[in-house]
Amino acid sequence: MIIKEYRVVLPMTVPEYQVGQLWSVAEASKQETGGGEGIEVLKNEPFTGQPLFDGQYAAGQYTHKIYHLQSKVPAIIRKIAPKGSLAIHEEAWNAYPYCKTVLTNPDYMKDNFFVKVETIHLPDRGTTENAHNLNREQLKMREVVNINIANDHEFLHAADVKPETSPSHFTSTKTGRGPLTGNWKETTEPVMCAYKLVTVHFKWLGLQNIIEKFTHTQYPRLFSKFHREVFCWIDHWHGLTMQDIRAIEDQAKIELEEQRKNGAVRGMTG
């Protein structure tokens, strides 16, 4: 089992990010869906009575999605896994500012595979040493990875870097924020940090270490690309209400189903 904590500093407030993140998830999902692959939304509904983060949060929004990922998993897994067995289930409990997401593969790997992503959003510059209240043993296992969304090269593939979603070149018309240059993480206002604790478990003799390490190579790229988009799309989502967001999510569900059935394969591949 490998545990890493990814810290993503962003030039916005914690309440702003709640709207921006949800709007961007709906938008990014469309970019990853088509040709029989992509994201199928099964549930998106309020939840209560689910204690999270040592009981500090117990209500929010629950989502259950299936990721149909044939072309997006490692080739070694595609070779050994039966056809149709690569669907990944994502369950998420969004009790903002805390969120918990669990990825599983119940059709094939069952209890031998999971990825857990726990996120706490705080109004700081990524300086909270133990944002997830880890115990001493967990802290020994944890590796901290800092992600600078203005860096075009550190974790991204060449195809991920586009002028319209490069924070080092973008200036928001609505807010005047950006471009993000120099030591922006130390000077920008407003500011917040998403502390994303990722635990990867893959129990398969001979492949465990390879797959756990591979999975963690994907998350810096995913988190960097997504949060660059969240900021550079700020003029689309800034000022929207949560009621607006739920309506957008309902529409996105319809569009995703249509794209998955009839569109071409799209989005990030390995």
N, C-alpha and C positions, 0 to 999 in steps of 0.2 A: 504494500500500500504506500502510495506517494502523496504527500500533502504539500501544497504550495499556496501561498497567499499573494494574490496579485493586487497591487494598489494602483488605482487609476484616478489621478487628480483631474478635476474638470472645472472650467470657468463658469460655474453656475451655482445656484443655491440648491439645497437638498429638496425643497418642494418643487423647484423647476425641473429637476432631474426626473422626478416621478412621472411627470407628463411627457418629457422628452424621451425617456427610455421606452415607455409604452408605445408612443407614436412611432418610434424608430423600429421597434420590434415588428410592428405591423407592416411597416414599409420594407424592412430588410427581408422579412419572410417571403414577400412576393419575388424578391430577387433570387431566392434559393429554391423556387418551386416551379416545376414543369416537367413534362415528359414522363409522367408516372412517378416522379420523385418529388421530394419536398415535404411540406408541412401540412398535416391534417389536424384540424382543431376539433377535439371531441367534446370538451367542456370548458366553459369560461363563466364562472359563477362565484358569488360571495361564499365565504366559509366562516364558521365560528367554532370554538371549542377545540382548537388544534394548538396546544401550547408550543411555542417556538422561542428559541434563544433564552433558555433557562426560565421559561414561563413569562418573559416580559411582554410577549405578543401572542395573541390568540385568535385574531380575526383579520380578515382581509379578502383577497381575491384568489380563487383556486383555478388553475388551468391544467388541462390534460391534453397533450398533443402527441401525435405520432410523427416521427421523422422517417420518411422513406428514403434511404441513403445509399442505394446500391453503388453509385459511382464515387461516393465521398468517404468510404472507409478504406483502410489499408489493403493493398492488393493481397497480402498474405491471408487476411481474414476472408476476403471474397473467395479465395481458392478453396478454403476448407469449410466454409459455412454453407449449409444447404440453401438452395435458391428460395428466396422469399423470407429468409430468416433474419434479415439485417435491419428490420424496422426497430427504431429506438423509441421507447416511450419516455416522455418528459412530463413529470408532475411538478407543479410549482405552487408554492404557497407564498403569496405576496402580501406580507403584513408590514408594508412600508413604514419606516425606513429599513426594516429587515425583510429579507427574502430568502427562501430556501427552494432549491431546484434539485430534483433527483432524476437521473437518466438511468434506465434499465433496458434490458433486452429479454423480456419474459418468455418469448417464443422459443429462444434457443439457449442463451447463456444462463437464464434464470438467476439464481442467487450468486452465481460466479462472476457477475459483472455489475458494477454500478459506478456512476460518477455523481458526486454530491457537490453542489455549488451553493455555498452560504455567503450572502452578501449583507453587510451593514454599511449604510451610507451616513457619513459624518461630516459636519461642517469644518473640516480642517484640511491641511496640505499633505496628508499621508504620513503624519508623524505619530499617530497613536500606535504604540508598540504592540499592544495585545487587544486589538479591537474586538476579537471574537471570544475573549475570556477563556483562552486555551489553558489547560493544565500544564504542569512542568514537562510531562512526557510528550504531549502534543507539540509543545514549543520546541522541543529537541528535534522532532521530525520535520517541522515546518521550515520551508524555504521561502523567503520574501522576494518577490519579483516586482520591481517598479516599472510601470509602463508610462512612457511619455507620448501622449497622443500627437504631439507636434513633430515627432521623429518619423521621417518617411522611410527609414531603412532598417531599423533594429529588428523588428519582428515580421515585417510585411513582405509579401511577394510583389514583384514588379507590377503585376496586374491589379493589385489592391490599391495602388497609389494613383489617384486621379485628382486633377486640379480642383474640381468642385468639392472634394471631400478632404482637402489637405489643410489642416488648421494653421499651418505656418503661412498660408497665403489668403485665408478666408477672413473677411470682415462682415460681421452681422449688420444688416441694415436696420433691424428692429432695435437691437441692444447696443450696437457700437462695439461689441466685444471682438477681439482678434485684430490682426493676426497674432498667433502665439509664437513668439520668438524669444531667443536668449533664455534667461532664467525666469520665464513666465510663471512657473509653478510657485515661485517664492514671492511674486509681486502681484499676481492677478487678483482682482476682486470683482464679483463675489467668487468664492472658491469652496469646493467640497471634494471628498474622496470616497470612491467606492472600494471597499475592502472585500475582495472576493476570495474566499477560502475554498479551494478545490481539492477534493479527496477522490483519488482514482483507485478502484479495486478491480483487478482482473485476475481470476484464479483459473489458470490453464497451464498445465505442466509444459515447460519449455518456452512458453510465450508470455508469461506474466510480466516479466521485467521489460521486455520489448514493447508490449502494448501499453503498459502504464507510462513508460517514458514517451512513447509516441503521442499518446493522448495529451500529455502535458506540453509537447511541442506545439500542439494546435491551439491551446488556449491563449498564449500571448498574442498570436496572430489574430484570433477571433476577437479578443477583448480590445486590442488596438484598433482594428478595422471598424468595429461596431461603435466604439466611443468617439472615434474621429467623425463618424457619420452623425452621431447624436448631436455633437457640437455644430457641425457644418450644416445641419438641417434645422438649426434653431429658429430660423425665420419662418419655417413651416409650422412649428408646434408651439412656439412661445405665445402665451396668452390663451391657449386652449384650456378648457375645464375638463375634469374627470368625466363628466357627462358626455362631452364631445369625444373623449377617448373611447368610451364604451361603444358609442355609435360607430366610430371608425373601425374598432375591432370586429364588430358584427359584420360590417361590410367586407372587411378583409377576409373573414372566414369564408364568405361566399366566393370571393375572387380566388382564393387559394385552392378551393375545391375544383373550380373550373380550370385553373392553370395546371393543376397536378394531373388532371385527366387528359387535357388536350394540348398543353403547351410543350415547348422543347425543354430539355434538361438545361438548367441554369445554375449560376452561382459558384461558390468556392468549391474547388476540388483539391485533392492532396498535392 
